[in-house]
Amino acid sequence: MSRAFNHPDLVKATTRKKIDAAVRRLGYIRNRAAQTIHGIRSGTIGLIVPTIDHTIFAELIQSFSDAVAEQGFTILLASHDYSLEQEYALTRKMLEHRVDGMALVGVEHSKDTYGLLGQQNTPSILLWNVDETAPIPCVGSDNYLAGRLIAEHVTTLGHQDIAALFPPLAGNDRAARRFDGMQDTLCKAGCEVPRHRILETTYSIADAKEAVGRLITQGPTPSAILCGNDVLAWGALHALARAGLRVPQDVTVTGIGDFKGSRDFEPPLTTVRIPAPQIGTCAAEMIVASIIGTDPTPQNAIIAPELKVRATCRAI
């Protein structure tokens, strides 16, 4: 039975089913504390994400959870609401519960968090962004490229009168990299976004709607609004519809993320696909390999973003 719990990959599927049936019938619960004393894995991996309020990380969480479950692990999930200090406290709490590994989102973390993971020698991995200078292996997409792709698409369509709608960049290296990619590409195309047209709001459809509503009221309305996230783009689309402006005839709108629902919007949202399911699955495989020792020093993995051209953009 212990092999089925601790090394399910070494047990035939038919045998695992029989053991599972017996466990359910007997109501058997493993003593995790006793296992830890004897050096056996706890079977848990901590995953801390910035938020679970929106669909931003839903695909990532699901794919990561599914992939580690296939190898006998369970995730402990927590969110820090974009507070690196809260992230440190959550990391410490999970390590106190003797998780076998830790997964964090992004590469920007407090010195204390990085130090804690290093001191405890806990297998760890960073998701969503990749940075060759990070002290922990990374699995993610190229957020700078995501910003660049969307800016190249819009400028190729002839847009020069542009506004940008992004979340707060402090403590959010994913959004910051996207913003840098967008800004650098627009500058190369001879297009500079005026400071008053760089809007900042939380990941909220209502807040994004309000911010774009103010932009429209102040006038003149830009020909394109580039959003750092699909949630913000959804808010922008609502604001434009409320003001009686047509997309894309009057205003072009873009997002980044390609969340569930973006393709089904009316009109369907042009965005950049961040391959969250692939990131989650790849990260899960890497950290499990690190925990069980089959690959103790995994290498960084980059999964490229992809431009999804739909119906919210037009040439001018």
Backbone torsions as a table, in degrees:
resi	resn	phi	psi	omega
1	MET	NA	-39.9	-177.6
2	SER	-61.6	-37.3	178.5
3	ARG	-64.6	-38.8	179.6
4	ALA	-63.0	-35.6	179.0
5	PHE	-77.7	-46.7	-170.2
6	ASN	-89.9	-25.9	179.5
7	HIS	-138.9	64.8	-176.7
8	PRO	-59.3	-26.0	179.9
9	ASP	-67.1	-17.3	-179.4
10	LEU	-95.6	-0.2	-176.5
11	VAL	-113.9	135.8	179.4
12	LYS	-59.7	147.9	-178.7
13	ALA	-59.3	-40.0	-179.5
14	THR	-65.0	-37.7	178.9
15	THR	-68.5	-40.1	179.1
16	ARG	-61.7	-38.5	179.2
17	LYS	-64.2	-40.7	179.1
18	LYS	-65.1	-42.6	179.2
19	ILE	-65.0	-42.1	179.1
20	ASP	-61.6	-39.9	178.7
21	ALA	-63.2	-40.6	179.4
22	ALA	-67.5	-40.0	179.4
23	VAL	-62.6	-42.9	179.4
24	ARG	-65.8	-40.3	-178.2
25	ARG	-66.6	-39.1	-176.8
26	LEU	-88.8	-13.0	-176.6
27	GLY	67.5	33.9	-175.3
28	TYR	-72.3	135.5	175.6
29	ILE	-126.4	129.1	178.3
30	ARG	-71.1	147.4	174.0
31	ASN	-89.0	92.9	-177.2
32	ARG	-62.9	-37.3	-179.2
33	ALA	-61.3	-44.3	179.4
34	ALA	-64.5	-37.6	178.5
35	GLN	-63.1	-41.4	-179.4
36	THR	-63.8	-41.2	179.4
37	ILE	-58.3	-38.7	-178.6
38	HIS	-88.6	10.0	174.8
39	GLY	81.2	9.7	178.6
40	ILE	-84.9	143.3	-178.0
41	ARG	-57.3	149.3	176.7
42	SER	-78.7	-19.5	179.0
43	GLY	81.3	15.2	-179.1
44	THR	-124.4	147.0	176.3
45	ILE	-127.5	127.0	179.3
46	GLY	-80.5	132.9	176.5
47	LEU	-127.1	116.5	179.6
48	ILE	-114.1	121.9	-179.3
49	VAL	-116.8	158.8	179.8
50	PRO	-64.3	-35.9	-177.4
51	THR	-156.5	151.2	170.2
52	ILE	-123.3	15.0	-178.9
53	ASP	-75.5	-24.4	-175.5
54	HIS	-127.9	-178.0	-179.7
55	THR	-81.5	3.7	-172.9
56	ILE	-52.1	-49.0	-175.7
57	PHE	-110.7	11.8	-175.3
58	ALA	-60.5	-48.3	-179.1
59	GLU	-65.2	-37.5	179.0
60	LEU	-62.8	-48.7	-179.2
61	ILE	-60.7	-45.4	-176.8
62	GLN	-64.7	-46.8	-177.7
63	SER	-67.3	-38.7	178.3
64	PHE	-64.3	-46.3	-179.5
65	SER	-62.0	-45.6	-179.5
66	ASP	-62.3	-42.4	-175.8
67	ALA	-69.4	-40.0	178.8
68	VAL	-72.0	-31.1	179.4
69	ALA	-64.1	-35.2	179.1
70	GLU	-62.1	-21.8	-179.5
71	GLN	-109.7	19.5	171.7
72	GLY	88.3	13.1	-178.7
73	PHE	-110.1	159.9	175.4
74	THR	-125.7	147.2	178.0
75	ILE	-95.1	147.8	165.0
76	LEU	-105.7	117.8	-172.4
77	LEU	-107.4	137.3	175.2
78	ALA	-149.0	159.0	176.7
79	SER	-127.6	146.9	-175.7
80	HIS	-111.5	3.4	176.6
81	ASP	53.7	43.2	176.0
82	TYR	61.7	27.9	175.7
83	SER	-111.6	112.8	-179.4
84	LEU	-68.6	-27.1	176.5
85	GLU	-69.6	-41.4	176.1
86	GLN	-65.9	-36.6	177.7
87	GLU	-60.8	-40.9	177.9
88	TYR	-60.8	-44.8	-179.1
89	ALA	-63.1	-40.3	179.2
90	LEU	-68.6	-38.8	177.5
91	THR	-61.2	-45.7	178.1
92	ARG	-60.4	-43.1	-179.3
93	LYS	-62.1	-42.8	179.7
94	MET	-66.7	-39.0	177.8
95	LEU	-66.0	-32.9	175.9
96	GLU	-63.7	-29.0	177.9
97	HIS	-86.4	8.7	174.0
98	ARG	60.7	45.0	173.6
99	VAL	-63.9	152.0	-179.1
100	ASP	-79.9	-22.9	-178.6
101	GLY	-158.4	165.3	-179.8
102	MET	-131.2	138.5	175.6
103	ALA	-126.6	127.6	-179.8
104	LEU	-123.7	155.1	-179.4
105	VAL	-97.0	131.5	178.8
106	GLY	86.7	175.5	179.0
107	VAL	-111.9	-7.9	179.8
108	GLU	-92.3	106.0	179.6
109	HIS	-137.6	159.6	-177.9
110	SER	-67.5	154.9	177.0
111	LYS	-58.3	-36.1	-179.7
112	ASP	-66.4	-38.6	179.5
113	THR	-65.9	-47.5	177.5
114	TYR	-60.1	-42.1	-179.4
115	GLY	-63.5	-41.1	-179.3
116	LEU	-62.5	-45.2	180.0
117	LEU	-64.5	-38.3	178.8
118	GLY	-68.5	-41.7	-179.4
119	GLN	-64.4	-37.2	-178.2
120	GLN	-83.6	-8.8	-179.8
121	ASN	53.8	41.4	-178.7
122	THR	-90.5	127.8	175.0
123	PRO	-53.9	126.9	-175.0
124	SER	-139.2	160.6	179.4
125	ILE	-150.3	148.8	178.1
126	LEU	-109.5	135.6	-177.0
127	LEU	-113.3	152.6	168.5
128	TRP	93.7	-44.6	177.6
129	ASN	-118.0	158.9	175.0
130	VAL	-127.3	128.0	178.5
131	ASP	-137.5	119.9	-177.0
132	GLU	-63.9	-19.9	-179.1
133	THR	-90.6	-5.2	-178.7
134	ALA	-65.4	141.3	-178.9
135	PRO	-77.2	-4.0	-177.8
136	ILE	-126.6	142.7	178.3
137	PRO	-55.6	144.6	-176.1
138	CYS	-120.5	145.1	169.7
139	VAL	-132.3	119.7	-177.9
140	GLY	-174.6	-171.5	178.5
141	SER	-105.1	177.7	179.4
142	ASP	-99.8	96.3	-176.9
143	ASN	-69.9	-29.4	174.5
144	TYR	-62.3	-44.7	178.5
145	LEU	-63.3	-36.6	178.5
146	ALA	-59.5	-45.5	177.2
147	GLY	-64.5	-38.0	179.9
148	ARG	-66.9	-42.7	-178.0
149	LEU	-60.3	-44.2	-176.5
150	ILE	-70.2	-36.9	178.8
151	ALA	-69.0	-40.5	177.7
152	GLU	-61.8	-41.1	-179.3
153	HIS	-63.0	-45.6	-176.2
154	VAL	-69.8	-41.5	179.6
155	THR	-70.0	-32.5	176.3
156	THR	-63.1	-30.5	177.5
157	LEU	-77.7	-3.5	175.7
158	GLY	99.2	4.0	-177.1
159	HIS	-76.9	133.4	175.9
160	GLN	-127.7	-24.7	-178.7
161	ASP	-92.6	87.6	-166.5
162	ILE	-121.0	143.8	169.9
163	ALA	-118.7	154.7	180.0
164	ALA	-124.8	137.9	179.5
165	LEU	-125.1	111.1	-174.7
166	PHE	-133.0	158.6	172.7
167	PRO	-76.0	168.5	173.8
168	PRO	-54.7	133.7	-174.0
169	LEU	-87.3	-22.0	-179.0
170	ALA	-64.2	127.1	179.6
171	GLY	74.8	10.8	-178.3
172	ASN	-133.6	82.6	-175.3
173	ASP	-67.2	-25.2	177.7
174	ARG	-63.5	-50.9	179.9
175	ALA	-65.9	-38.5	-179.1
176	ALA	-62.5	-42.1	179.4
177	ARG	-67.3	-38.8	177.1
178	ARG	-63.2	-43.3	-179.8
179	PHE	-62.5	-44.0	179.2
180	ASP	-62.1	-43.0	178.8
181	GLY	-62.2	-40.5	178.2
182	MET	-65.5	-50.5	-176.9
183	GLN	-60.7	-46.8	-178.7
184	ASP	-61.7	-40.4	-178.5
185	THR	-69.6	-41.2	177.8
186	LEU	-64.2	-39.9	179.1
187	CYS	-62.5	-42.0	178.9
188	LYS	-63.5	-28.2	179.2
189	ALA	-87.7	5.8	179.4
190	GLY	76.0	24.4	-178.5
191	CYS	-121.4	117.5	179.0
192	GLU	-112.5	125.1	179.2
193	VAL	-78.9	120.8	179.1
194	PRO	-59.8	148.3	-176.4
195	ARG	-57.0	-38.4	-177.8
196	HIS	-71.5	-10.8	178.0
197	ARG	-103.2	8.1	171.5
198	ILE	-96.7	98.8	-174.9
199	LEU	-91.2	144.0	179.8
200	GLU	-128.5	127.8	179.8
201	THR	-151.3	162.3	177.8
202	THR	-70.1	169.6	176.6
203	TYR	-73.7	78.2	-176.5
204	SER	-146.4	127.1	177.0
205	ILE	-60.4	-42.3	-179.1
206	ALA	-63.6	-45.0	-179.4
207	ASP	-67.2	-38.6	177.9
208	ALA	-65.6	-41.2	177.7
209	LYS	-60.0	-42.6	-179.9
210	GLU	-66.8	-41.7	-178.9
211	ALA	-63.8	-44.2	179.4
212	VAL	-70.7	-33.7	175.7
213	GLY	-59.8	-42.5	177.6
214	ARG	-64.6	-40.5	179.3
215	LEU	-60.2	-43.3	-180.0
216	ILE	-65.7	-42.0	-179.3
217	THR	-63.1	-40.8	-179.5
218	GLN	-68.7	-34.0	177.8
219	GLY	59.1	167.3	-11.8
220	PRO	-72.5	157.3	-178.1
221	THR	-75.0	131.5	178.4
222	PRO	-68.6	163.4	178.5
223	SER	-82.0	-17.6	-179.5
224	ALA	-148.4	143.4	174.8
225	ILE	-122.9	115.9	-179.8
226	LEU	-98.2	120.5	-176.5
227	CYS	-108.0	141.0	-177.8
228	GLY	-79.3	3.6	-174.8
229	ASN	-167.0	147.6	-178.8
230	ASP	-63.5	-35.4	179.4
231	VAL	-58.7	-43.3	178.6
232	LEU	-67.2	-36.5	178.6
233	ALA	-65.2	-37.9	176.7
234	TRP	-60.0	-43.3	177.7
235	GLY	-62.2	-40.3	178.4
236	ALA	-62.8	-41.6	179.3
237	LEU	-62.7	-40.1	177.8
238	HIS	-64.1	-42.4	-178.5
239	ALA	-64.5	-41.9	180.0
240	LEU	-65.9	-41.5	178.2
241	ALA	-63.0	-40.0	179.9
242	ARG	-63.9	-33.8	-179.6
243	ALA	-83.8	-0.6	179.2
244	GLY	80.2	17.7	179.1
245	LEU	-96.2	139.8	-176.6
246	ARG	-94.8	143.1	175.9
247	VAL	-117.5	122.4	9.8
248	PRO	-100.7	5.2	-173.3
249	GLN	-57.6	-41.5	-178.9
250	ASP	-98.8	-38.8	-176.9
251	VAL	-141.6	134.2	173.1
252	THR	-88.3	138.2	179.2
253	VAL	-131.4	136.6	176.9
254	THR	-132.0	157.0	175.9
255	GLY	-128.8	-173.8	171.8
256	ILE	-143.4	131.5	178.4
257	GLY	135.1	-46.2	-174.6
258	ASP	56.7	57.5	178.8
259	PHE	-73.9	163.3	175.0
260	LYS	-60.0	126.9	-178.1
261	GLY	110.3	-26.0	-178.2
262	SER	-65.0	-38.3	179.3
263	ARG	-72.3	-24.1	-176.4
264	ASP	-93.9	-3.9	176.8
265	PHE	-63.1	163.2	176.7
266	GLU	-123.6	105.2	2.6
267	PRO	-79.6	158.7	178.6
268	PRO	-60.1	139.0	-171.2
269	LEU	-81.8	128.8	168.7
270	THR	-74.8	129.0	-173.6
271	THR	-156.1	-179.1	174.0
272	VAL	-114.0	125.2	-179.7
273	ARG	-77.1	115.6	170.2
274	ILE	-92.8	115.1	-169.6
275	PRO	-74.6	70.7	-175.5
276	ALA	-59.0	-45.1	-179.9
277	PRO	-59.4	-41.8	178.9
278	GLN	-66.8	-38.5	178.0
279	ILE	-62.3	-47.1	-179.1
280	GLY	-61.8	-44.3	-178.8
281	THR	-66.5	-46.2	-179.7
282	CYS	-62.5	-43.4	179.8
283	ALA	-63.3	-40.5	179.5
284	ALA	-62.3	-45.6	179.8
285	GLU	-62.5	-39.2	-178.9
286	MET	-68.1	-44.7	-176.6
287	ILE	-72.5	-34.9	176.4
288	VAL	-64.4	-41.6	177.5
289	ALA	-61.7	-36.9	177.8
290	SER	-68.0	-39.7	-179.0
291	ILE	-67.1	-45.9	-175.2
292	ILE	-86.2	-5.6	172.2
293	GLY	92.6	3.0	179.4
294	THR	-75.9	-23.0	175.1
295	ASP	-149.3	79.0	-174.7
296	PRO	-68.4	-18.0	-179.1
297	THR	-128.6	71.6	-178.1
298	PRO	-65.9	151.0	179.4
299	GLN	-96.3	156.7	178.1
300	ASN	-59.3	147.2	178.5
301	ALA	-131.6	126.0	179.3
302	ILE	-110.3	128.2	177.0
303	ILE	-114.9	115.9	-168.9
304	ALA	-67.4	141.8	172.9
305	PRO	-75.0	165.1	-176.6
306	GLU	-139.6	128.1	177.5
307	LEU	-70.0	130.0	177.9
308	LYS	-114.8	99.4	-178.4
309	VAL	-84.3	119.5	-179.6
310	ARG	-125.9	-130.3	-167.6
311	ALA	-112.9	9.2	-176.8
312	THR	-99.3	10.5	178.3
313	CYS	-127.2	147.5	173.5
314	ARG	-148.4	156.9	177.7
315	ALA	-77.8	151.1	177.2
316	ILE	-122.6	NA	NA
